[in-house]
């Protein structure tokens, strides 16, 4: 192992001269809050479970069912509530036949 004797290198130099940038969040215009998803279940859409349909209940000011299409890479499309309502209407129409 190599040791430099008499080395005057100071690796822990103070940074008094460097201007420290601060990260300031602007929360004044953040009026919307993301709903918390509870009771979710994933259904595989492919034999390898690469793509899936996730159905969950989101709880916020109002509770609603949330549908999401996703894959194992982290890509996800959240379908609107109207999609869920139209699927339930189609289901009711099919059951009446």
DSSP file (Angstrom, degrees, kcal/mol; ACC not computed):
  #  RESIDUE AA STRUCTURE BP1 BP2  ACC     N-H-->O    O-->H-N    N-H-->O    O-->H-N    TCO  KAPPA ALPHA  PHI   PSI    X-CA   Y-CA   Z-CA
    1    1 A X              0   0    0      0, 0.0     2,-0.5     0, 0.0     0, 0.0   0.000 360.0 360.0 360.0 141.6    0.0    0.0    0.0
    2    2 A X        -     0   0    0      2,-0.0     2,-0.5     0, 0.0     0, 0.0  -0.818 360.0-175.8 -99.8 127.6    1.3    3.4   -0.9
    3    3 A X        -     0   0    0     -2,-0.5     2,-0.8     2,-0.0     0, 0.0  -0.989  19.2-142.1-120.5 126.1    1.3    6.2    1.7
    4    4 A X    >   -     0   0    0     -2,-0.5     3,-0.9     2,-0.0     2,-0.3  -0.790  19.9-150.5 -89.4 111.8    2.4    9.7    0.7
    5    5 A X  T 3  S+     0   0    0     -2,-0.8     3,-0.1     1,-0.2    -2,-0.0  -0.615  76.8  15.5 -83.6 140.7    4.3   11.1    3.6
    6    6 A X  T 3  S+     0   0    0     -2,-0.3     2,-0.3     1,-0.2    -1,-0.2   0.676  83.4 162.2  75.0  16.4    4.3   14.8    4.1
    7    7 A X    <   -     0   0    0     -3,-0.9    -1,-0.2     1,-0.1    -3,-0.0  -0.528  26.1-166.3 -72.0 131.5    1.3   15.2    1.8
    8    8 A X        +     0   0    0     -2,-0.3     2,-0.4    -3,-0.1    -1,-0.1   0.214  43.8 128.1-102.8  14.6   -0.4   18.6    2.3
    9    9 A X        -     0   0    0      1,-0.0     2,-0.7     2,-0.0    -2,-0.1  -0.592  43.5-160.4 -75.1 125.4   -3.5   17.7    0.4
   10   10 A X        -     0   0    0     -2,-0.4     3,-0.5     1,-0.1    -2,-0.1  -0.917  11.0-176.0-109.7 108.1   -6.6   18.4    2.5
   11   11 A X  S    S+     0   0    0     -2,-0.7     2,-0.4     1,-0.2    -1,-0.1   0.680  79.6  60.2 -77.1 -16.9   -9.6   16.4    1.1
   12   12 A X  S    S+     0   0    0      2,-0.0    -1,-0.2     0, 0.0     2,-0.2  -0.424  73.3 162.4-108.3  55.5  -12.0   18.0    3.6
   13   13 A X        -     0   0    0     -3,-0.5     2,-0.1    -2,-0.4    -2,-0.0  -0.505  43.3-108.4 -75.5 141.5  -11.5   21.7    2.6
   14   14 A X        -     0   0    0     -2,-0.2     3,-0.3     1,-0.1    -1,-0.1  -0.381  17.2-145.9 -69.0 150.4  -14.2   24.1    3.8
   15   15 A X        +     0   0    0      1,-0.2     3,-0.3     2,-0.1    -1,-0.1  -0.326  52.3 132.0-112.1  48.6  -16.6   25.4    1.1
   16   16 A X  S    S+     0   0    0      1,-0.2    -1,-0.2     3,-0.1     4,-0.1   0.834  71.8  50.7 -69.7 -32.5  -17.1   28.8    2.5
   17   17 A X  S    S+     0   0    0     -3,-0.3     2,-0.4     2,-0.1    -1,-0.2   0.684  91.1  90.7 -81.3 -17.5  -16.5   30.6   -0.8
   18   18 A X  S    S-     0   0    0     -3,-0.3     2,-0.5     1,-0.1    -3,-0.1  -0.650  80.4-125.7 -84.4 130.7  -18.9   28.5   -2.8
   19   19 A X        -     0   0    0     -2,-0.4     2,-0.6     1,-0.0    -2,-0.1  -0.635  23.2-139.0 -75.9 122.6  -22.5   29.8   -2.9
   20   20 A X        -     0   0    0     -2,-0.5     2,-0.4    -4,-0.1    -1,-0.0  -0.733  12.1-141.8 -87.5 122.0  -24.8   27.0   -1.7
   21   21 A X        -     0   0    0     -2,-0.6     2,-0.4     2,-0.0    -1,-0.0  -0.674  13.7-147.9 -83.7 133.8  -27.9   26.8   -3.8
   22   22 A X        -     0   0    0     -2,-0.4     2,-0.7     2,-0.0    -1,-0.0  -0.804   7.9-134.6-103.8 145.0  -31.1   26.1   -1.9
   23   23 A X        -     0   0    0     -2,-0.4     2,-0.5     2,-0.0    -2,-0.0  -0.873  25.1-171.5 -98.3 113.4  -34.0   24.1   -3.3
   24   24 A X        -     0   0    0     -2,-0.7     2,-0.3     2,-0.0    -2,-0.0  -0.926  12.5-143.9-112.6 123.3  -37.2   25.9   -2.4
   25   25 A X        -     0   0    0     -2,-0.5     2,-0.8     1,-0.0     3,-0.1  -0.619   5.5-144.0 -83.4 141.3  -40.5   24.2   -3.1
   26   26 A X        +     0   0    0     -2,-0.3     3,-0.2     1,-0.1    -1,-0.0  -0.863  31.5 161.1-105.2  98.7  -43.4   26.3   -4.3
   27   27 A X    >   +     0   0    0     -2,-0.8     3,-0.9     1,-0.2    -1,-0.1   0.358  49.7  92.1 -99.6   4.0  -46.4   24.7   -2.6
   28   28 A X  T 3  S+     0   0    0      1,-0.2    -1,-0.2    -3,-0.1    -2,-0.0   0.894  93.0  37.9 -68.2 -38.8  -48.7   27.7   -3.0
   29   29 A X  T 3  S+     0   0    0     -3,-0.2     2,-1.1     1,-0.1    -1,-0.2   0.204  88.1 101.9 -99.3  17.7  -50.2   26.6   -6.3
   30   30 A X    <   +     0   0    0     -3,-0.9    -1,-0.1     1,-0.2    -3,-0.0  -0.640  36.4 146.1 -97.8  74.9  -50.3   22.8   -5.4
   31   31 A X        +     0   0    0     -2,-1.1     2,-0.4     2,-0.0    -1,-0.2   0.705  45.9  81.2 -87.0 -20.0  -54.0   22.6   -4.6
   32   32 A X        -     0   0    0     -3,-0.2     2,-0.4     0, 0.0    -3,-0.0  -0.707  62.5-158.8 -92.1 137.9  -54.6   19.1   -6.0
   33   33 A X        -     0   0    0     -2,-0.4     2,-0.3     0, 0.0    -2,-0.0  -0.917  21.6-117.7-112.6 139.8  -53.7   16.1   -3.8
   34   34 A X        -     0   0    0     -2,-0.4     2,-0.1     1,-0.1     0, 0.0  -0.571  32.2-118.4 -76.5 135.5  -53.2   12.7   -5.3
   35   35 A X        -     0   0    0     -2,-0.3     2,-0.4     1,-0.1    25,-0.2  -0.424  24.4-118.0 -73.0 148.7  -55.6   10.0   -4.1
   36   36 A X  E     -A   59   0A   0     23,-2.1    23,-3.4    -2,-0.1     2,-0.6  -0.753  23.6-137.0 -89.6 130.7  -54.3    7.1   -2.2
   37   37 A X  E     +A   58   0A   0     -2,-0.4     2,-0.3    21,-0.3    21,-0.3  -0.787  28.5 173.0 -93.2 124.0  -54.9    3.7   -3.9
   38   38 A X  E     +A   57   0A   0     19,-3.7    19,-2.4    -2,-0.6     0, 0.0  -0.835  55.4  23.6-121.3 163.3  -56.0    0.9   -1.6
   39   39 A X  E    S+     0   0A   0     -2,-0.3     2,-0.3    17,-0.2    18,-0.3   0.933  77.7 170.9  48.8  63.4  -57.2   -2.6   -2.4
   40   40 A X  E     -     0   0A   0     16,-0.2     2,-0.3    -3,-0.2    16,-0.3  -0.758  15.7-170.9-103.3 151.2  -55.5   -3.0   -5.7
   41   41 A X  E     -A   55   0A   0     14,-2.2    14,-2.6    -2,-0.3     2,-0.4  -0.999  12.2-144.0-141.6 138.7  -55.2   -6.2   -7.8
   42   42 A X  E     -A   54   0A   0     -2,-0.3     2,-0.5    12,-0.2    12,-0.2  -0.866   9.0-164.5-105.6 135.2  -53.2   -7.0  -10.9
   43   43 A X  E     -A   53   0A   0     10,-2.9    10,-2.8    -2,-0.4     2,-0.1  -0.979  24.1-122.7-117.8 126.2  -54.4   -9.2  -13.7
   44   44 A X  E     -A   52   0A   0     -2,-0.5     8,-0.3     8,-0.2     3,-0.1  -0.434  21.3-173.1 -69.5 136.3  -51.9  -10.5  -16.2
   45   45 A X  S    S+     0   0    0      6,-3.0     2,-0.3    -2,-0.1     7,-0.2   0.543  72.3  43.8-103.3 -13.0  -52.7   -9.7  -19.9
   46   46 A X  S >  S-     0   0    0      5,-0.9     3,-1.7     1,-0.1    -1,-0.0  -0.895  89.0-112.0-127.5 158.6  -49.9  -11.8  -21.3
   47   47 A X  T 3  S+     0   0    0     -2,-0.3    -1,-0.1     1,-0.3    -3,-0.1   0.798 119.9  48.4 -61.0 -27.6  -48.6  -15.3  -20.5
   48   48 A X  T 3  S-     0   0    0     -3,-0.0    -1,-0.3     3,-0.0    -4,-0.0   0.381 110.3-122.1 -93.3   5.0  -45.4  -13.9  -19.1
   49   49 A X  S <  S+     0   0    0     -3,-1.7    -2,-0.1     2,-0.1     3,-0.0   0.763  70.7 135.1  59.3  28.3  -47.2  -11.3  -17.0
   50   50 A X        +     0   0    0      1,-0.1    22,-1.3    21,-0.1     2,-0.4   0.904  69.7  35.3 -71.0 -41.3  -45.2   -8.5  -18.8
   51   51 A X  E    S+ B   0  71A   0     20,-0.2    -6,-3.0    21,-0.1    -5,-0.9  -0.889  77.7 176.9-113.9 146.6  -48.4   -6.4  -19.3
   52   52 A X  E     -AB  44  70A   0     18,-2.6    18,-2.4    -2,-0.4     2,-0.5  -0.947  30.4-130.4-145.4 161.5  -51.1   -6.2  -16.7
   53   53 A X  E     -AB  43  69A   0    -10,-2.8   -10,-2.9    -2,-0.3     2,-0.5  -0.979  26.0-160.5-111.9 125.2  -54.4   -4.6  -15.8
   54   54 A X  E     -AB  42  68A   0     14,-3.3    14,-2.2    -2,-0.5     2,-0.5  -0.932   6.6-171.3-112.4 128.3  -54.6   -3.2  -12.3
   55   55 A X  E     +AB  41  67A   0    -14,-2.6   -14,-2.2    -2,-0.5     2,-0.3  -0.974  20.1 153.7-117.5 126.6  -57.9   -2.5  -10.7
   56   56 A X  E     - B   0  66A   0     10,-2.3    10,-3.6    -2,-0.5     2,-0.6  -0.947  43.3-112.0-147.5 166.2  -57.9   -0.6   -7.4
   57   57 A X  E     -AB  38  65A   0    -19,-2.4   -19,-3.7    -2,-0.3     2,-0.5  -0.912  28.3-154.9-103.7 123.5  -59.9    1.7   -5.2
   58   58 A X  E     -AB  37  64A   0      6,-3.1     6,-2.0    -2,-0.6     2,-0.5  -0.853   5.6-156.7-100.7 132.8  -58.6    5.2   -4.8
   59   59 A X  E     +A   36   0A   0    -23,-3.4   -23,-2.1    -2,-0.5     4,-0.2  -0.935  38.8 113.3-114.1 124.2  -59.6    7.1   -1.7
   60   60 A X  S    S-     0   0    0     -2,-0.5     3,-0.1   -25,-0.2   -26,-0.1  -0.464  89.7 -33.0-149.8-135.5  -59.6   10.9   -1.7
   61   61 A X  S    S+     0   0    0      1,-0.2     2,-0.4    -2,-0.2    -2,-0.0   0.915 141.7  19.2 -63.8 -41.9  -62.3   13.5   -1.3
   62   62 A X  S    S-     0   0    0      2,-0.0     2,-0.3     0, 0.0    -1,-0.2  -0.980  87.5-127.9-124.3 143.7  -64.4   11.0   -3.2
   63   63 A X        +     0   0    0     -2,-0.4     2,-0.3    -4,-0.2    -4,-0.2  -0.700  37.0 162.4 -89.4 141.4  -63.7    7.3   -3.5
   64   64 A X  E     -B   58   0A   0     -6,-2.0    -6,-3.1    -2,-0.3     2,-0.4  -0.980  41.4 -99.6-153.5 161.8  -63.6    5.7   -6.9
   65   65 A X  E     -B   57   0A   0     -2,-0.3     2,-0.5    -8,-0.2    -8,-0.2  -0.700  36.3-155.7 -86.0 135.2  -62.4    2.7   -8.8
   66   66 A X  E     -B   56   0A   0    -10,-3.6   -10,-2.3    -2,-0.4     2,-0.4  -0.954   5.1-161.5-118.5 130.0  -59.2    3.2  -10.8
   67   67 A X  E     +BC  55  79A   0     12,-0.6    12,-2.7    -2,-0.5     2,-0.4  -0.898  12.9 178.8-107.5 136.3  -58.2    1.2  -13.8
   68   68 A X  E     -BC  54  78A   0    -14,-2.2   -14,-3.3    -2,-0.4     2,-0.5  -0.997  20.0-152.7-140.8 135.1  -54.6    1.2  -15.0
   69   69 A X  E     +BC  53  77A   0      8,-2.6     8,-3.1    -2,-0.4     2,-0.3  -0.908  35.3 156.4-100.8 131.3  -52.8   -0.6  -17.8
   70   70 A X  E     -BC  52  76A   0    -18,-2.4   -18,-2.6    -2,-0.5     2,-0.3  -0.903  29.5-146.1-147.9 174.5  -49.1   -1.2  -17.1
   71   71 A X  E >   -B   51   0A   0      4,-1.7     3,-1.4    -2,-0.3   -20,-0.2  -0.840  40.4 -95.3-137.3 176.9  -46.0   -3.2  -17.8
   72   72 A X  T 3  S+     0   0    0    -22,-1.3   -21,-0.1    -2,-0.3   -22,-0.1   0.580 114.2  69.4 -73.9  -8.8  -42.9   -4.4  -15.9
   73   73 A X  T 3  S-     0   0    0    -23,-0.2    -1,-0.3     2,-0.1     3,-0.1   0.509 118.5-103.0 -84.9  -4.5  -40.8   -1.5  -17.1
   74   74 A X  S <  S+     0   0    0     -3,-1.4     2,-0.3     1,-0.4    -2,-0.1   0.427  75.4 139.9  97.7  -0.1  -42.9    0.9  -14.9
   75   75 A X        +     0   0    0      2,-0.0    -4,-1.7     0, 0.0    -1,-0.4  -0.578  26.3 175.3 -75.9 138.9  -45.0    2.4  -17.7
   76   76 A X  E     -C   70   0A   0     -2,-0.3     2,-0.5    -6,-0.2    -6,-0.2  -0.993  25.0-161.1-150.3 137.8  -48.5    2.9  -16.7
   77   77 A X  E     -C   69   0A   0     -8,-3.1    -8,-2.6    -2,-0.3     2,-0.6  -0.982  15.5-150.8-118.2 119.0  -51.7    4.5  -18.2
   78   78 A X  E     -C   68   0A   0     -2,-0.5   -10,-0.3   -10,-0.2     2,-0.2  -0.809  15.8-141.2 -91.2 120.5  -54.4    5.4  -15.8
   79   79 A X  E     -C   67   0A   0    -12,-2.7   -12,-0.6    -2,-0.6     5,-0.1  -0.557  23.4-106.3 -81.5 144.5  -57.8    5.1  -17.5
   80   80 A X    >>  -     0   0    0     -2,-0.2     4,-1.0     1,-0.1     3,-0.9  -0.177  26.0-109.8 -68.4 164.1  -60.4    7.7  -16.6
   81   81 A X  H 3> S+     0   0    0      1,-0.3     4,-2.3     2,-0.2     5,-0.2   0.819 115.9  65.9 -63.2 -32.1  -63.4    7.0  -14.4
   82   82 A X  H 3> S+     0   0    0      1,-0.2     4,-2.5     2,-0.2    -1,-0.3   0.838  96.0  56.9 -61.2 -32.2  -65.7    7.3  -17.5
   83   83 A X  H <> S+     0   0    0     -3,-0.9     4,-2.0     2,-0.2    -1,-0.2   0.920 107.4  47.7 -63.3 -43.5  -64.0    4.2  -18.9
   84   84 A X  H  X S+     0   0    0     -4,-1.0     4,-2.2     2,-0.2    -2,-0.2   0.917 111.7  50.2 -63.3 -43.3  -65.0    2.3  -15.7
   85   85 A X  H  X S+     0   0    0     -4,-2.3     4,-2.0     1,-0.2    -2,-0.2   0.904 110.4  49.2 -63.7 -40.9  -68.6    3.6  -15.9
   86   86 A X  H  X S+     0   0    0     -4,-2.5     4,-2.3     1,-0.2    -1,-0.2   0.876 109.9  51.9 -67.7 -35.5  -68.9    2.6  -19.5
   87   87 A X  H  X S+     0   0    0     -4,-2.0     4,-2.1     2,-0.2    -2,-0.2   0.902 110.2  48.5 -65.5 -40.3  -67.6   -0.9  -18.8
   88   88 A X  H  X S+     0   0    0     -4,-2.2     4,-2.2     2,-0.2    -2,-0.2   0.866 110.8  51.2 -67.6 -35.3  -70.1   -1.3  -16.0
   89   89 A X  H  X S+     0   0    0     -4,-2.0     4,-2.2     2,-0.2    -2,-0.2   0.912 110.3  48.5 -67.0 -41.9  -72.9   -0.1  -18.3
   90   90 A X  H  X S+     0   0    0     -4,-2.3     4,-2.2     2,-0.2    -2,-0.2   0.886 110.4  52.2 -64.0 -38.1  -71.9   -2.6  -21.0
   91   91 A X  H  X S+     0   0    0     -4,-2.1     4,-2.3     2,-0.2    -2,-0.2   0.917 109.4  48.9 -63.6 -42.7  -71.8   -5.4  -18.3
   92   92 A X  H  X S+     0   0    0     -4,-2.2     4,-1.4     1,-0.2    -2,-0.2   0.891 110.8  50.9 -64.5 -38.8  -75.3   -4.5  -17.2
   93   93 A X  H  X S+     0   0    0     -4,-2.2     4,-0.8     1,-0.2    -1,-0.2   0.896 110.7  48.6 -65.2 -39.6  -76.5   -4.5  -20.8
   94   94 A X  H >< S+     0   0    0     -4,-2.2     3,-0.6     1,-0.2    -2,-0.2   0.888 109.2  52.6 -67.8 -39.2  -75.0   -8.0  -21.4
   95   95 A X  H 3< S+     0   0    0     -4,-2.3    -1,-0.2     1,-0.2    -2,-0.2   0.807 103.8  57.9 -67.6 -28.5  -76.5   -9.4  -18.2
   96   96 A X  H 3<        0   0    0     -4,-1.4    -1,-0.2     1,-0.3    -2,-0.2   0.761 360.0 360.0 -72.6 -24.1  -80.0   -8.2  -19.3
   97   97 A X    <<        0   0    0     -4,-0.8    -1,-0.3    -3,-0.6    -2,-0.2   0.492 360.0 360.0 -74.9 360.0  -79.7  -10.2  -22.5
